Amino acid sequence: MRRFLAVLFACALACAGVAHAETEEGGEQLKQFLASLHFQSGTIAVPEAGATLRLVPEYRYLGAKDAQKVLEELWGNPPDSDVLGLILPKGERSLTDEKSWAVVVTYSDDGYVSDEEAAKTDYTKMLKDMQAGTREANQARKKAGYETVELVGWAAPPRYDASSNKLYWAKELAFEGSPEHTLNYDIRVLGRKGYLSLNAVSGMSQLATVQEGMQRVLGMTEFDPGQRYADFNQATDKVAAYGIAALVAGGLAAKAGLFGKLLALLLAAKKLVFVAIAAIGGVIAKLFKRRA
């Protein structure tokens, strides 16, 4: 589920890509690139996760190969084989418009994530801890040559639906030097052997649009029979070493590697790479990779 390091950022196309597309040659290259992509619609199998996406007509999908191609060649990201796909609102400029957004799909096979603590978690206290951790991480960011980031607060507080085993939340982030705050919207769909991660990032001005879209994405994503949360077999299946709270608070950050997985957020401030891809920052959770 990395892309972590996805999964879509502050409504920004790679500056180089934008400048290039403004030339006749660059525009033709962009046209050819987009024509090479294989968009899918309707019912989409995600065999790597044992899941299925049932897209409503307003959405389309790019599989792993095309999604990674977009991330690397169009948006300038380093290779990331963990990306399984991109969910996109339909539209001719859905990959190039500054106000467009997309969802990066990844999967973690760390095991069954217990939801026993979901109703007990104090997300207000968690937010304060996350903010403190983000401030501490800024020292390392500065040394590495990255802008600092502030976790402003919840753009949408964490909510867990025990009936569907789906968790979602959104954060408001402020990047050094960026005039607009960044929205980081996350969904986790729990399954028998792991979880699907659906990540979207945009400017805070797009909150209403992204929130409505992500709620629709939430309903379009399910694990297949035999791979669902309710199919867990305690006698044979692996149990993850963390629970619901860690998915939100970033308990995975240390496991994934702070700089290896989380610094992608800084792209939003520079507006270098993503039109709108997902990820989270600080010590918060898994994200897309970014190297300067």
C-alpha positions as CSV (number, residue, x, y, z in Angstrom):
1,M,0.0,0.0,0.0
2,R,2.6,2.4,-0.3
3,R,2.7,5.1,-2.3
4,F,2.8,5.4,-0.1
5,L,3.3,6.8,-1.0
6,A,-0.3,7.8,-2.7
7,V,-2.4,8.0,-3.1
8,L,-2.7,12.1,-4.7
9,F,-1.5,15.5,-3.8
10,A,-2.2,19.2,-3.6
11,C,-3.8,19.6,-6.9
12,A,-0.5,20.1,-8.7
13,L,0.9,18.9,-11.9
14,A,4.7,18.7,-12.2
15,C,6.0,22.1,-13.0
16,A,8.2,20.7,-15.6
17,G,5.3,18.8,-17.2
18,V,3.1,21.9,-17.2
19,A,5.8,24.0,-18.9
20,H,6.5,21.3,-21.4
21,A,2.8,20.9,-22.3
22,E,2.6,24.6,-23.1
23,T,4.8,24.1,-26.1
24,E,3.4,22.6,-29.3
25,E,5.8,19.7,-29.0
26,G,5.1,19.1,-25.3
27,G,1.3,19.3,-26.0
28,E,1.6,16.6,-28.6
29,Q,3.7,14.4,-26.4
30,L,1.2,14.8,-23.6
31,K,-1.7,13.9,-25.9
32,Q,0.2,10.8,-27.1
33,F,0.9,9.8,-23.5
34,L,-2.7,10.1,-22.4
35,A,-3.8,8.1,-25.5
36,S,-1.5,5.3,-24.4
37,L,-3.4,4.8,-21.1
38,H,-6.0,2.0,-20.8
39,F,-8.9,3.4,-18.7
40,Q,-11.3,0.9,-17.2
41,S,-14.8,1.3,-15.9
42,G,-17.5,-0.8,-14.2
43,T,-16.4,-3.8,-12.1
44,I,-12.6,-3.9,-11.6
45,A,-10.9,-6.9,-10.0
46,V,-7.8,-6.1,-7.8
47,P,-6.4,-9.7,-7.5
48,E,-3.3,-8.6,-5.6
49,A,-5.6,-7.6,-2.7
50,G,-8.4,-10.1,-3.3
51,A,-10.8,-7.2,-3.7
52,T,-13.2,-5.7,-6.3
53,L,-14.0,-2.1,-7.2
54,R,-17.5,-1.5,-8.5
55,L,-17.2,1.9,-10.0
56,V,-20.2,4.1,-10.6
57,P,-20.3,5.6,-14.2
58,E,-18.7,8.9,-13.0
59,Y,-15.4,7.2,-12.2
60,R,-12.8,5.2,-14.1
61,Y,-9.6,3.3,-13.2
62,L,-6.0,2.8,-14.3
63,G,-4.4,-0.5,-13.4
64,A,-1.0,-0.9,-11.8
65,K,1.1,-0.6,-15.0
66,D,-0.7,2.6,-16.2
67,A,-1.0,4.0,-12.7
68,Q,2.7,3.6,-12.1
69,K,3.4,5.1,-15.6
70,V,1.3,8.2,-14.7
71,L,3.1,8.6,-11.3
72,E,6.5,8.2,-12.8
73,E,6.4,9.7,-16.3
74,L,3.7,12.3,-16.0
75,W,4.0,13.3,-12.4
76,G,7.8,12.7,-11.9
77,N,7.7,10.2,-9.0
78,P,10.3,7.5,-8.4
79,P,9.2,3.9,-9.3
80,D,6.8,2.3,-6.8
81,S,5.7,-1.2,-7.5
82,D,3.3,-1.1,-4.5
83,V,0.8,1.0,-6.4
84,L,-2.0,-1.2,-7.6
85,G,-4.0,1.5,-9.4
86,L,-5.6,4.9,-9.6
87,I,-9.3,5.8,-9.3
88,L,-10.2,8.9,-11.2
89,P,-13.3,11.0,-11.7
90,K,-14.2,10.9,-15.4
91,G,-13.1,13.9,-17.4
92,E,-10.8,14.7,-20.3
93,R,-8.4,16.6,-18.1
94,S,-8.7,14.4,-15.0
95,L,-4.9,13.8,-15.0
96,T,-3.8,17.3,-15.9
97,D,-6.2,19.8,-14.4
98,E,-5.1,21.7,-11.3
99,K,-8.4,21.1,-9.6
100,S,-8.7,17.4,-10.5
101,W,-8.0,14.7,-7.9
102,A,-7.3,11.0,-7.9
103,V,-7.1,8.1,-5.5
104,V,-4.0,5.9,-5.2
105,V,-4.9,2.3,-4.4
106,T,-2.4,0.1,-2.4
107,Y,-2.6,-2.9,-0.2
108,S,-1.0,-4.1,2.9
109,D,-0.8,-7.9,3.7
110,D,0.4,-7.4,7.3
111,G,-2.5,-9.4,8.5
112,Y,-5.8,-9.1,10.2
113,V,-6.1,-5.7,11.9
114,S,-8.1,-6.0,15.1
115,D,-10.8,-3.3,15.5
116,E,-11.4,-3.9,19.2
117,E,-9.9,-0.5,20.1
118,A,-11.9,1.5,17.6
119,A,-14.6,2.6,20.0
120,K,-12.1,3.3,22.8
121,T,-9.7,5.5,20.9
122,D,-9.4,9.2,21.9
123,Y,-8.8,10.9,18.6
124,T,-8.5,14.3,20.2
125,K,-5.5,13.2,22.3
126,M,-4.2,11.3,19.3
127,L,-4.2,14.4,17.2
128,K,-2.2,16.3,19.8
129,D,0.4,13.5,19.8
130,M,0.5,13.4,16.0
131,Q,1.0,17.2,16.0
132,A,3.9,16.9,18.4
133,G,5.5,14.1,16.4
134,T,5.2,16.1,13.2
135,R,6.9,19.1,14.8
136,E,9.8,16.8,16.0
137,A,10.0,15.3,12.5
138,N,10.4,18.8,11.0
139,Q,13.9,19.0,12.4
140,A,15.0,16.0,10.4
141,R,13.2,17.4,7.3
142,K,15.1,20.6,7.5
143,K,18.4,18.8,7.7
144,A,17.4,16.7,4.7
145,G,16.6,19.9,2.7
146,Y,12.8,19.7,2.8
147,E,10.2,22.2,3.8
148,T,8.5,21.8,7.2
149,V,4.9,20.8,7.6
150,E,2.3,21.5,10.2
151,L,-0.5,19.2,11.1
152,V,-3.3,21.8,11.5
153,G,-6.0,19.4,12.6
154,W,-8.7,17.0,11.4
155,A,-10.4,18.0,8.2
156,A,-12.7,15.1,9.0
157,P,-12.2,13.2,12.3
158,P,-11.6,9.4,12.1
159,R,-14.7,7.3,11.8
160,Y,-14.9,3.5,11.8
161,D,-17.9,1.6,10.5
162,A,-18.0,-1.7,12.3
163,S,-20.6,-3.1,9.9
164,S,-18.5,-2.6,6.8
165,N,-15.1,-2.6,8.5
166,K,-14.1,0.6,6.8
167,L,-12.2,3.4,8.4
168,Y,-11.7,7.0,7.0
169,W,-10.4,10.3,8.1
170,A,-8.8,13.5,6.7
171,K,-6.1,15.9,7.8
172,E,-5.4,19.5,7.1
173,L,-1.7,20.2,6.6
174,A,0.2,23.4,6.1
175,F,3.5,23.3,4.2
176,E,6.2,25.9,4.6
177,G,6.0,28.3,1.7
178,S,2.6,27.1,0.4
179,P,-0.2,29.7,0.3
180,E,-3.0,27.0,0.5
181,H,-3.3,24.3,3.1
182,T,-3.3,20.7,1.9
183,L,-6.1,18.1,2.4
184,N,-5.0,14.5,3.0
185,Y,-8.0,12.1,2.8
186,D,-7.5,8.5,3.8
187,I,-9.7,5.3,3.6
188,R,-8.7,1.9,5.0
189,V,-10.9,-1.1,4.1
190,L,-10.1,-4.0,6.5
191,G,-9.9,-7.5,5.2
192,R,-9.0,-11.0,6.3
193,K,-5.3,-10.8,5.5
194,G,-4.7,-7.0,5.5
195,Y,-6.2,-3.8,4.3
196,L,-6.7,-1.7,1.2
197,S,-5.5,1.8,1.4
198,L,-7.2,4.5,-0.7
199,N,-5.5,7.9,-0.5
200,A,-6.3,11.3,-2.0
201,V,-4.7,14.7,-1.6
202,S,-5.8,18.1,-2.8
203,G,-5.9,21.7,-1.7
204,M,-8.3,22.4,1.2
205,S,-10.4,24.4,-1.2
206,Q,-11.4,21.1,-2.7
207,L,-12.6,19.6,0.6
208,A,-16.3,19.4,-0.3
209,T,-15.5,17.8,-3.7
210,V,-13.0,15.3,-2.4
211,Q,-15.0,14.4,0.6
212,E,-18.1,13.7,-1.5
213,G,-16.0,11.7,-3.9
214,M,-14.2,9.7,-1.3
215,Q,-17.5,8.8,0.3
216,R,-18.6,7.3,-3.0
217,V,-15.3,5.5,-3.4
218,L,-15.9,4.1,0.1
219,G,-19.0,2.4,-1.1
220,M,-17.4,1.1,-4.3
221,T,-14.7,-1.0,-2.6
222,E,-15.1,-4.5,-1.2
223,F,-13.0,-7.5,-0.5
224,D,-14.1,-10.7,-2.3
225,P,-15.8,-13.6,-0.6
226,G,-13.3,-15.5,1.5
227,Q,-11.1,-12.4,1.9
228,R,-13.5,-10.3,3.9
229,Y,-12.9,-9.3,7.5
230,A,-15.6,-11.7,8.6
231,D,-13.8,-14.6,7.0
232,F,-10.9,-14.3,9.5
233,N,-9.8,-17.7,10.9
234,Q,-8.1,-17.2,14.2
235,A,-6.5,-20.7,14.0
236,T,-4.7,-20.1,10.7
237,D,-4.6,-16.4,9.8
238,K,-1.9,-13.9,10.7
239,V,-2.8,-11.1,13.0
240,A,-1.3,-7.6,12.4
241,A,1.0,-6.3,15.2
242,Y,-1.1,-3.1,15.3
243,G,-4.7,-2.0,15.5
244,I,-7.0,0.7,14.2
245,A,-5.3,3.5,16.1
246,A,-2.0,2.8,14.5
247,L,-3.5,3.1,11.0
248,V,-4.5,6.6,11.8
249,A,-1.7,7.8,14.1
250,G,1.1,6.4,12.1
251,G,2.3,3.5,14.1
252,L,3.4,2.1,10.7
253,A,5.8,5.0,10.1
254,A,8.7,3.4,11.9
255,K,8.0,0.1,10.2
256,A,7.9,1.6,6.7
257,G,10.7,4.0,7.2
258,L,10.0,7.7,7.9
259,F,11.9,9.2,5.0
260,G,11.4,6.2,2.7
261,K,7.6,6.4,2.8
262,L,6.4,9.7,4.3
263,L,8.2,12.7,2.8
264,A,6.0,12.7,-0.3
265,L,3.8,15.3,1.3
266,L,6.4,17.9,0.8
267,L,5.6,17.8,-2.9
268,A,2.4,19.6,-2.2
269,A,4.2,22.7,-1.1
270,K,6.5,22.7,-4.1
271,K,3.7,21.7,-6.4
272,L,6.1,19.5,-8.3
273,V,4.5,16.2,-8.8
274,F,0.9,15.2,-8.2
275,V,-2.3,16.5,-9.6
276,A,-4.0,15.0,-6.6
277,I,-2.6,11.9,-5.2
278,A,-2.7,10.3,-1.8
279,A,-0.4,10.2,1.1
280,I,0.1,11.4,4.5
281,G,2.9,13.1,6.3
282,G,5.0,13.5,9.4
283,V,4.8,10.4,11.5
284,I,1.2,9.9,10.5
285,A,0.9,6.9,8.1
286,K,2.2,5.3,5.0
287,L,2.7,7.5,1.9
288,F,4.3,8.0,-1.4
289,K,8.0,8.0,-1.8
290,R,9.8,11.1,-2.8
291,R,13.4,11.9,-3.3
292,A,14.8,15.3,-4.0
